[in-house]
Amino acid sequence: MKIKTVGYGRVVNIGNYESIRYYLEATVDEGENWYFNGLQVLMEEINSLEGKRKHFVQTEEEVAQLEHQKNRLSRQIEEKKNQLEELRRRWGLTTEFLKKEGIDPNSPDLEFLPPEADPNTDPESDPTLPPIPF
């Protein structure tokens, strides 16, 4: 009996009651060792395919985690921008009050207070603010 075609299959459980069925066939030339030149190569190829699938799944999970983290950070940034806007509004009201009372908001007696807020200043480009660590 001459073996002309060899095949190798494998079923892999991927969870959630799902599986993947791999199957490859190869034709073995006359005089070739069907095991080493056929079956062994097919087994290695299926193992390689499964390794690539696992890597792809892992990469998908990492991307999903990074997207979740990005969305969380975007919400935090928006929240901080809103807080900054509210603080600027309050500081504007405070400086107006001080001016109405005849107090210079930039007076050395009020060193503990920040300089008058400019609502047109971009907080990300303001050199007096500490850098954001991300």
QUIUR-V661802 format. One record per run of one state. SS is the DSSP state (a for helix, b for strand, c for the rest). FROM is the first residue (numbers start at 1). LEN is the number of residues. Records with the same first field share a line. If there is no record, write none. Layout:
# QUIUR-V661802
SS: FROM-LEN / FROM-LEN
This chain:
# QUIUR-V661802
c: 1-4 / 16-2 / 28-6 / 101-7 / 111-24
b: 5-11 / 18-10
a: 34-67 / 108-3
